Amino acid sequence: MPTLSNRTATFTDSVIRRMTRISNQYGSVNLSQGFPDFEPPRPILDRLAEVTKEDFHQYSTTWGSQNFRDALAAKIQHFSGVAVDPNAELVVTCGSTEAMMAAMMSVTNPGDKVIVFSPFYENYGADTILSGAEPIYVPLVPPEFNFNVDVLEAAFKQHPKAIIVCNPSNPCGKVFTRQELQIIADLATKYDTFVITDEVYEHILYKPNEHIYMASMPGMKDRTITCNSLSKTYSITGWRLGYTQANPEITERIKKVHDFLTVGAAHPLQEAAVVGLKFGDDYYVELQNHYTHMRNLFLDGLDRIGLNHTIPQGAYYVLIDISEFGFESDLEFAEVLARDVGVGAVPGSSFFKEPENRYIRLHFAKKDETLNEALNRLEAIREKIKG
């Protein structure tokens, strides 16, 4: 039999999805894979029921149905202040996962380099390798997860084709300040580098933090490729509706890559989601209030238990320091936690390029009763786990 691809030889399965399977195996409260256990907004579900009886069951335009792109462009401009041409600057993808892959394949050549901040969402390194490029990892230093400007510029001096910026960040919950984004923008301009952003948590923020769109920074619209999705904002992770936003030249290339990757995102789901894209500002205020409540509930509970943890500025993840338990492997700890305590988590090492084994990641996008059940189980963590 011929040999398999060298490019994918070092890949593992997704550790995040693996921990969901392990959580299910042991009947754990699954705080590993980041999806909510509450319903999407009712108007979106009501519209979906209507769409099933209407004529949206065949392909839409490859890069997204017209009314979806029109509504999306209006929403983007409302929140970012960036004017977007729905026909020339948007591509609707099968989730932000495909958006990132299409963006990477559209701008990189084999042998190019791409800067990736560490910790990172696990797909970024894989996307870089699948594109034939080489990742350059720049650490975000715990517990504040700030970057060293000199270290970052040293990476830029290797003349990367792109840098990936996840803002707000998964897994550490960092929200990049305007000053930090300006540093990145200045270096990208100086070294002629694309900025590929992942902004899926744009509306999940905790005061006084503010989400600033990289494309809205002075001189950055043409250099930025924004990857985003509706998954987190509208609690529809299973719908797989994402998009890229970029200048017309880049978008024209992404359209072609997207066409050959997936042809198009689900037409009826695009139609149903238009309702959400047209929600007023009150929806996003309530969304922020809801997530702030869940964050406070969960972090207060962790404090009562005495577990050392990060304080997310955005997104809905928290890293817990497990050093006290004495495990050499955070993966082993996560499996023991699921089996013996009944809480599913993701080992932090899957997010770090550095040899980091002191964290597990939990998420709190859950109903109060789910979070309280997880906290009740975690109260016995020291009795049930001994390193």
C-alpha positions as CSV (number, residue, x, y, z in Angstrom):
1,M,0.0,0.0,0.0
2,P,1.4,3.5,-0.8
3,T,2.5,5.6,2.1
4,L,0.0,8.1,3.6
5,S,0.5,11.9,3.7
6,N,3.6,13.1,5.5
7,R,1.8,16.4,6.1
8,T,-0.8,14.8,8.4
9,A,1.4,12.1,10.0
10,T,1.8,14.0,13.2
11,F,-1.9,14.9,13.6
12,T,-3.9,13.6,16.5
13,D,-7.7,13.6,16.7
14,S,-9.2,16.8,18.3
15,V,-8.5,16.6,22.0
16,I,-11.5,18.8,22.6
17,R,-13.9,16.4,20.8
18,R,-12.1,13.4,22.4
19,M,-12.9,14.8,25.8
20,T,-16.5,15.1,24.9
21,R,-16.5,11.4,24.1
22,I,-14.8,10.6,27.4
23,S,-17.3,12.8,29.2
24,N,-20.1,10.9,27.6
25,Q,-18.5,7.6,28.5
26,Y,-18.4,8.4,32.2
27,G,-21.6,10.4,32.4
28,S,-19.7,13.5,33.3
29,V,-20.9,17.1,33.2
30,N,-19.3,18.1,29.8
31,L,-17.5,21.4,30.3
32,S,-15.0,20.5,27.6
33,Q,-16.4,21.2,24.2
34,G,-17.6,24.7,24.0
35,F,-21.3,24.5,23.1
36,P,-24.3,25.7,25.2
37,D,-27.1,23.5,26.6
38,F,-29.7,26.2,26.3
39,E,-31.9,26.9,23.2
40,P,-31.0,29.4,20.5
41,P,-33.2,32.5,20.3
42,R,-36.9,31.7,19.7
43,P,-37.3,33.9,16.6
44,I,-34.5,32.1,14.8
45,L,-36.1,28.7,15.6
46,D,-39.5,29.9,14.6
47,R,-38.1,31.1,11.3
48,L,-36.4,27.8,10.8
49,A,-39.8,26.0,11.1
50,E,-41.2,28.3,8.4
51,V,-38.2,27.8,6.1
52,T,-38.7,24.0,6.0
53,K,-42.0,24.7,4.2
54,E,-40.5,27.2,1.8
55,D,-38.3,26.9,-1.3
56,F,-34.8,26.9,0.2
57,H,-33.8,23.3,-0.1
58,Q,-31.4,23.5,-3.0
59,Y,-28.0,25.2,-3.3
60,S,-27.8,28.9,-2.6
61,T,-25.3,31.1,-4.3
62,T,-21.9,29.4,-3.6
63,W,-20.6,32.3,-1.4
64,G,-23.8,32.8,0.5
65,S,-27.5,33.7,-0.2
66,Q,-28.0,37.3,-1.1
67,N,-30.3,38.3,1.8
68,F,-28.0,36.6,4.3
69,R,-24.9,38.5,3.0
70,D,-26.9,41.8,2.9
71,A,-28.0,41.3,6.5
72,L,-24.5,40.3,7.5
73,A,-22.9,43.3,5.9
74,A,-25.3,45.6,7.7
75,K,-24.6,44.0,11.1
76,I,-20.8,44.1,10.6
77,Q,-21.0,47.8,9.6
78,H,-23.2,48.6,12.6
79,F,-20.8,47.1,15.2
80,S,-17.4,47.7,13.6
81,G,-18.0,50.9,11.7
82,V,-16.4,49.2,8.6
83,A,-18.4,49.5,5.4
84,V,-18.7,46.0,3.7
85,D,-19.8,45.2,0.2
86,P,-21.9,42.1,0.6
87,N,-21.2,41.0,-3.0
88,A,-17.4,41.6,-3.1
89,E,-16.2,41.3,0.5
90,L,-18.0,38.4,2.1
91,V,-18.0,34.6,1.7
92,V,-20.4,32.5,3.8
93,T,-18.6,29.3,4.9
94,C,-19.3,26.1,6.8
95,G,-18.4,27.5,10.1
96,S,-15.5,29.6,11.1
97,T,-13.4,26.4,10.8
98,E,-13.8,26.4,7.1
99,A,-13.4,30.2,7.0
100,M,-10.0,30.0,8.6
101,M,-8.9,27.1,6.3
102,A,-10.1,29.0,3.2
103,A,-8.3,32.1,4.3
104,M,-5.1,30.3,5.0
105,M,-5.1,28.5,1.7
106,S,-5.9,31.7,-0.2
107,V,-2.9,33.7,1.1
108,T,-0.2,31.2,1.9
109,N,2.2,29.2,-0.3
110,P,4.1,26.0,0.7
111,G,7.1,27.1,2.7
112,D,5.5,30.4,3.9
113,K,5.5,31.1,7.7
114,V,2.5,32.1,9.8
115,I,2.6,33.6,13.3
116,V,0.4,31.9,15.9
117,F,0.0,33.1,19.4
118,S,0.3,30.4,22.1
119,P,-2.0,29.3,23.7
120,F,-4.2,28.8,20.6
121,Y,-7.3,27.1,19.4
122,E,-6.1,23.7,18.3
123,N,-7.1,24.1,14.6
124,Y,-4.6,27.0,13.9
125,G,-1.4,24.9,13.9
126,A,-3.1,22.2,11.8
127,D,-4.5,24.7,9.3
128,T,-1.1,26.2,8.9
129,I,0.4,22.7,8.2
130,L,-2.4,21.7,5.9
131,S,-1.7,24.9,3.9
132,G,1.9,23.8,3.5
133,A,3.1,26.7,5.7
134,E,5.2,26.6,8.9
135,P,3.9,28.0,12.2
136,I,5.9,30.4,14.3
137,Y,4.6,30.4,17.8
138,V,4.7,33.5,20.0
139,P,3.8,33.0,23.7
140,L,1.1,34.8,25.5
141,V,2.5,34.8,29.0
142,P,0.2,33.6,31.8
143,P,-1.6,34.8,33.9
144,E,-2.3,38.0,32.0
145,F,-1.5,36.4,28.6
146,N,0.3,39.5,27.3
147,F,2.9,39.2,24.6
148,N,6.5,40.5,24.6
149,V,6.8,43.1,21.8
150,D,10.4,42.2,21.1
151,V,9.6,38.5,20.8
152,L,6.7,39.3,18.5
153,E,8.9,41.5,16.3
154,A,11.5,38.7,16.2
155,A,8.8,36.5,14.7
156,F,7.9,39.2,12.2
157,K,11.5,39.5,11.2
158,Q,11.2,36.0,9.7
159,H,8.9,37.6,7.2
160,P,5.7,35.5,7.8
161,K,2.9,35.7,5.2
162,A,0.3,36.1,8.0
163,I,-0.4,36.3,11.7
164,I,-3.5,34.7,13.3
165,V,-5.2,36.7,16.1
166,C,-8.0,35.2,18.0
167,N,-9.9,38.0,19.8
168,P,-11.4,37.4,22.3
169,S,-9.1,34.4,22.7
170,N,-9.9,30.8,23.0
171,P,-8.7,29.3,25.4
172,C,-7.4,32.0,27.7
173,G,-10.2,34.6,27.4
174,K,-7.8,37.4,26.6
175,V,-9.3,40.5,24.9
176,F,-6.6,42.4,23.0
177,T,-6.4,46.1,23.9
178,R,-6.4,48.8,21.2
179,Q,-2.7,49.4,22.1
180,E,-1.9,45.8,21.5
181,L,-3.8,45.6,18.3
182,Q,-2.0,48.8,17.1
183,I,1.4,47.1,17.8
184,I,0.3,44.1,15.8
185,A,-1.0,46.3,13.0
186,D,2.2,48.4,12.9
187,L,4.3,45.3,12.7
188,A,2.1,43.7,10.0
189,T,2.4,46.9,7.9
190,K,6.1,47.2,8.5
191,Y,6.8,43.6,7.4
192,D,4.0,43.4,4.8
193,T,2.0,40.6,6.5
194,F,-1.7,39.6,6.4
195,V,-3.6,39.6,9.7
196,I,-6.1,36.7,9.9
197,T,-8.5,37.2,12.8
198,D,-10.8,34.8,14.5
199,E,-13.6,36.9,16.1
200,V,-16.3,34.4,16.9
201,Y,-16.6,35.7,20.5
202,E,-16.9,39.3,19.5
203,H,-20.1,39.8,21.5
204,I,-19.1,37.7,24.6
205,L,-17.3,40.3,26.7
206,Y,-17.0,41.2,30.3
207,K,-16.9,44.9,31.4
208,P,-14.9,47.0,31.1
209,N,-13.3,45.1,28.2
210,E,-14.1,46.2,24.7
211,H,-13.9,44.3,21.4
212,I,-12.0,46.2,18.7
213,Y,-12.2,44.9,15.2
214,M,-8.8,44.7,13.5
215,A,-10.3,45.7,10.2
216,S,-11.4,48.9,11.8
217,M,-7.9,49.9,12.8
218,P,-6.3,52.7,10.6
219,G,-5.0,51.3,7.4
220,M,-5.9,47.7,8.2
221,K,-9.0,46.9,6.3
222,D,-7.2,45.8,3.1
223,R,-4.6,43.8,5.1
224,T,-7.1,42.0,7.4
225,I,-9.1,38.8,6.7
226,T,-11.8,38.4,9.4
227,C,-13.0,34.9,10.1
228,N,-16.2,34.7,12.2
229,S,-19.3,32.7,12.7
230,L,-22.9,32.8,14.1
231,S,-22.2,29.8,16.3
232,K,-21.5,31.5,19.6
233,T,-23.5,34.7,19.2
234,Y,-26.8,32.9,18.5
235,S,-26.0,29.6,20.3
236,I,-26.2,27.6,17.0
237,T,-22.9,25.8,16.9
238,G,-24.4,22.9,15.0
239,W,-25.6,25.0,12.2
240,R,-22.0,25.6,10.9
241,L,-22.6,29.1,9.5
242,G,-19.4,31.1,9.3
243,Y,-17.9,33.7,7.0
244,T,-14.8,35.6,5.8
245,Q,-14.7,39.4,5.4
246,A,-11.8,40.7,3.3
247,N,-11.0,43.1,0.5
248,P,-12.4,42.2,-3.0
249,E,-9.1,40.8,-4.3
250,I,-8.7,38.4,-1.4
251,T,-12.4,37.6,-1.3
252,E,-12.4,36.6,-5.0
253,R,-9.7,34.0,-4.2
254,I,-11.4,32.8,-1.1
255,K,-14.6,32.2,-3.1
256,K,-12.7,29.8,-5.4
257,V,-11.1,27.9,-2.5
258,H,-14.5,27.7,-0.7
259,D,-16.2,26.4,-3.8
260,F,-13.8,23.5,-4.1
261,L,-13.8,22.8,-0.3
262,T,-17.5,22.7,0.4
263,V,-19.5,24.3,-2.4
264,G,-21.7,26.2,0.0
265,A,-23.2,26.5,3.5
266,A,-26.6,25.1,4.2
267,H,-29.2,27.3,2.4
268,P,-32.2,26.8,4.7
269,L,-30.1,27.6,7.8
270,Q,-28.8,30.8,6.2
271,E,-32.4,31.8,5.6
272,A,-33.4,31.1,9.2
273,A,-30.4,32.9,10.6
274,V,-31.2,36.2,8.8
275,V,-33.6,36.9,11.6
276,G,-30.8,36.8,14.1
277,L,-28.5,39.1,12.0
278,K,-31.3,41.7,12.2
279,F,-31.7,41.7,16.0
280,G,-31.5,45.1,17.7
281,D,-28.8,46.2,20.1
282,D,-30.9,44.9,23.1
283,Y,-30.2,41.3,22.1
284,Y,-26.4,41.8,22.4
285,V,-26.8,43.7,25.7
286,E,-28.8,40.8,27.1
287,L,-26.3,38.3,25.7
288,Q,-23.5,40.0,27.5
289,N,-25.5,40.2,30.7
290,H,-26.3,36.5,30.4
291,Y,-22.7,35.4,30.0
292,T,-21.6,37.8,32.7
293,H,-24.0,36.0,35.1
294,M,-22.7,32.6,34.0
295,R,-19.1,33.7,34.5
296,N,-19.8,35.1,37.9
297,L,-21.7,32.0,39.0
298,F,-19.0,29.7,37.9
299,L,-15.9,31.7,39.0
300,D,-17.5,32.4,42.4
301,G,-18.0,28.6,42.8
302,L,-14.4,27.9,41.9
303,D,-13.3,30.4,44.4
304,R,-15.4,28.7,47.2
305,I,-13.7,25.4,46.3
306,G,-10.3,27.1,46.3
307,L,-9.3,26.2,42.8
308,N,-6.8,28.7,41.3
309,H,-8.1,30.0,37.9
310,T,-7.8,32.6,35.3
311,I,-10.3,35.4,34.9
312,P,-11.5,35.6,31.3
313,Q,-12.0,39.1,29.8
314,G,-14.1,37.6,27.0
315,A,-15.3,34.3,25.5
316,Y,-16.5,31.6,28.0
317,Y,-13.5,29.6,29.0
318,V,-11.5,29.4,32.2
319,L,-8.1,27.8,32.8
320,I,-7.7,26.1,36.1
321,D,-4.3,25.5,37.6
322,I,-4.0,21.8,38.6
323,S,-0.4,22.0,39.9
324,E,-1.5,21.1,43.4
325,F,-2.5,17.6,42.3
326,G,1.0,16.7,41.2
327,F,0.1,15.1,37.8
328,E,2.9,15.0,35.2
329,S,0.3,14.7,32.5
330,D,-2.7,17.1,32.2
331,L,-4.3,14.6,29.8
332,E,-4.2,11.9,32.5
333,F,-5.6,14.4,35.0
334,A,-8.5,15.3,32.6
335,E,-9.4,11.6,32.2
336,V,-9.3,11.0,35.9
337,L,-11.4,14.1,36.5
338,A,-14.1,12.8,34.1
339,R,-14.0,9.3,35.6
340,D,-13.7,10.0,39.3
341,V,-15.2,13.5,39.8
342,G,-17.6,13.5,36.9
343,V,-16.6,16.7,35.2
344,G,-15.3,16.9,31.6
345,A,-12.4,19.3,30.9
346,V,-9.8,19.8,28.1
347,P,-6.1,19.3,29.0
348,G,-4.4,22.7,28.6
349,S,-1.4,21.3,26.8
350,S,-3.4,20.9,23.7
351,F,-3.5,24.7,23.4
352,F,0.1,25.5,24.2
353,K,3.2,25.0,22.0
354,E,5.3,25.4,25.2
355,P,5.7,22.4,27.5
356,E,2.7,23.4,29.7
357,N,0.9,20.8,31.8
358,R,-0.5,22.9,34.7
359,Y,-3.9,23.8,33.2
360,I,-7.2,22.3,32.3
361,R,-9.8,24.3,30.4
362,L,-13.5,24.4,31.5
363,H,-16.3,26.4,29.8
364,F,-19.3,27.9,31.4
365,A,-21.8,28.3,28.5
366,K,-24.4,26.3,30.4
367,K,-27.6,26.6,32.3
368,D,-27.3,27.5,36.0
369,E,-28.4,24.0,37.0
370,T,-25.6,22.5,34.8
371,L,-22.9,24.8,36.3
372,N,-24.1,24.2,39.8
373,E,-24.0,20.4,39.3
374,A,-20.5,20.7,38.0
375,L,-19.5,22.8,41.0
376,N,-21.1,20.3,43.4
377,R,-19.0,17.6,41.9
378,L,-15.8,19.7,41.9
379,E,-16.2,20.2,45.7
380,A,-15.0,16.7,46.1
381,I,-12.1,17.0,43.8
382,R,-9.4,16.8,46.5
383,E,-11.0,13.8,48.1
384,K,-11.3,11.9,44.8
385,I,-8.0,12.9,43.0
386,K,-4.7,12.4,44.6
387,G,-1.6,12.9,42.3
